[in-house]
Amino acid sequence: MKVVIQRSKKSSVSVESLIVGSIDHGLVVLVGFTNGDTVKDIEYIINKLINLRIFNDEAGLMNKSLIDVKGNILSISQFTLYANTLKGRRPSYTDALNPIEAEPLYNLFNEMLRENNINVETGIFGAEMEVQITNDGPVTIVMES
């Protein structure tokens, strides 16, 4: 499992020009799965994600977590995180988990975040999406399980 996290002041995701998810303060999380990913991978990423101290405290230091700031998550499924660009000019996506197996893991990821009292907005799995991100900082972090 791989995620790209961006601290965000305001972000949204649209499908066919209609906004299907938006947040005002929190994290945009691009989520990808690979072969062999399990619930343990999701648990690991969620624990890190919601407790990662990447929000500023009163002194301007990154000392607060998503939980501390009562932030939201905009979760976007993104199989292209597993693009392999070593050969040729066209990326290979053979390391990305197939959609039939990835969608239930993605849905579980979002549900487990909600079980941790995180407000989660999402795009639509498998849809062509347009994501607007106002990256705060900028802060962008890549995590893998």
C-alpha positions as CSV (number, residue, x, y, z in Angstrom):
1,M,0.0,0.0,0.0
2,K,1.3,3.4,-0.9
3,V,-0.2,6.8,-0.1
4,V,0.8,10.4,-1.0
5,I,-0.3,12.8,1.6
6,Q,-0.7,16.5,1.0
7,R,-1.5,19.0,3.8
8,S,-4.4,21.0,2.5
9,K,-6.2,24.2,3.2
10,K,-9.0,23.4,0.8
11,S,-9.5,20.7,-1.8
12,S,-12.2,19.0,-3.8
13,V,-12.7,16.2,-6.3
14,S,-15.1,16.4,-9.3
15,V,-16.5,13.8,-11.6
16,E,-18.1,15.0,-14.8
17,S,-17.9,18.6,-13.6
18,L,-19.8,17.8,-10.3
19,I,-18.1,18.1,-7.0
20,V,-18.4,14.7,-5.2
21,G,-16.1,15.4,-2.3
22,S,-14.5,18.4,-0.6
23,I,-12.6,19.5,2.5
24,D,-11.7,22.8,4.1
25,H,-8.8,21.7,6.3
26,G,-6.8,18.5,6.6
27,L,-5.2,16.1,4.2
28,V,-5.6,15.0,0.6
29,V,-4.6,11.3,0.5
30,L,-3.9,9.6,-2.8
31,V,-4.2,5.9,-2.2
32,G,-2.8,2.9,-4.1
33,F,-2.8,-0.8,-3.5
34,T,-0.4,-3.5,-4.8
35,N,-0.5,-7.3,-4.8
36,G,-0.3,-8.8,-1.3
37,D,-1.8,-5.8,0.5
38,T,-4.0,-6.7,3.5
39,V,-5.9,-5.2,6.4
40,K,-2.6,-5.0,8.3
41,D,-1.2,-2.6,5.6
42,I,-4.3,-0.5,6.0
43,E,-4.1,-0.4,9.8
44,Y,-0.4,0.5,9.6
45,I,-1.0,3.4,7.2
46,I,-4.0,4.7,9.1
47,N,-2.1,4.7,12.4
48,K,0.7,6.6,10.9
49,L,-1.5,9.0,8.9
50,I,-3.8,10.2,11.7
51,N,-1.0,10.6,14.2
52,L,1.7,12.1,11.9
53,R,2.7,15.5,13.3
54,I,2.6,17.6,10.2
55,F,0.3,20.5,11.3
56,N,1.7,23.6,12.9
57,D,1.3,24.4,16.6
58,E,1.0,27.8,18.1
59,A,4.8,28.4,17.6
60,G,4.6,27.5,13.9
61,L,6.3,24.1,14.4
62,M,4.9,20.9,12.9
63,N,3.9,19.3,16.2
64,K,0.2,18.6,15.7
65,S,-1.5,15.6,14.1
66,L,-4.7,15.4,12.1
67,I,-6.5,14.3,15.2
68,D,-5.1,17.2,17.2
69,V,-6.4,19.8,14.6
70,K,-9.6,17.9,14.0
71,G,-8.8,17.8,10.3
72,N,-10.6,16.1,7.4
73,I,-9.4,13.7,4.7
74,L,-10.1,13.8,1.0
75,S,-9.3,10.3,-0.1
76,I,-8.7,9.6,-3.8
77,S,-8.0,6.1,-5.2
78,Q,-5.0,6.2,-7.5
79,F,-3.6,3.1,-9.1
80,T,-1.0,5.2,-10.9
81,L,1.1,5.4,-7.7
82,Y,2.3,1.9,-8.7
83,A,3.5,3.0,-12.1
84,N,6.8,1.4,-13.2
85,T,8.7,3.7,-15.5
86,L,12.0,1.8,-15.7
87,K,11.6,0.5,-19.2
88,G,10.4,2.4,-22.2
89,R,8.3,5.5,-22.2
90,R,4.9,4.1,-21.3
91,P,4.4,3.3,-17.6
92,S,3.5,-0.2,-16.7
93,Y,0.9,-0.7,-14.0
94,T,1.3,-4.4,-13.4
95,D,2.3,-3.7,-9.8
96,A,-1.0,-2.0,-9.1
97,L,-3.7,-4.3,-7.6
98,N,-6.5,-5.1,-10.0
99,P,-9.7,-3.0,-9.5
100,I,-11.8,-6.0,-8.4
101,E,-9.5,-6.5,-5.4
102,A,-8.4,-2.9,-4.8
103,E,-11.9,-1.4,-4.5
104,P,-12.9,-3.3,-1.3
105,L,-9.5,-2.4,0.3
106,Y,-10.0,1.2,-0.6
107,N,-13.6,1.2,0.8
108,L,-12.2,-0.5,4.0
109,F,-9.5,2.1,4.3
110,N,-12.0,4.9,4.2
111,E,-14.4,3.1,6.7
112,M,-11.5,2.5,9.1
113,L,-10.6,6.2,9.0
114,R,-14.3,7.0,9.9
115,E,-14.1,4.5,12.7
116,N,-11.3,6.7,14.1
117,N,-13.7,9.7,14.1
118,I,-12.1,11.2,11.0
119,N,-14.4,13.0,8.5
120,V,-13.6,11.4,5.1
121,E,-14.7,12.7,1.7
122,T,-13.9,10.6,-1.4
123,G,-13.9,10.6,-5.1
124,I,-15.5,7.8,-7.0
125,F,-13.4,4.6,-7.4
126,G,-12.4,4.0,-11.0
127,A,-13.9,7.2,-12.3
128,E,-12.1,9.9,-14.3
129,M,-11.6,12.6,-11.6
130,E,-10.5,16.1,-11.5
131,V,-8.8,17.0,-8.1
132,Q,-8.2,20.5,-7.0
133,I,-5.7,20.7,-4.2
134,T,-4.5,23.8,-2.2
135,N,-1.4,22.3,-0.8
136,D,-0.6,24.0,2.5
137,G,3.1,24.5,3.2
138,P,3.7,22.9,0.8
139,V,3.7,19.6,2.7
140,T,3.8,16.4,0.7
141,I,4.8,13.0,2.1
142,V,4.9,9.6,0.6
143,M,4.3,6.5,2.8
144,E,4.4,2.8,2.1
145,S,3.3,-0.1,4.3
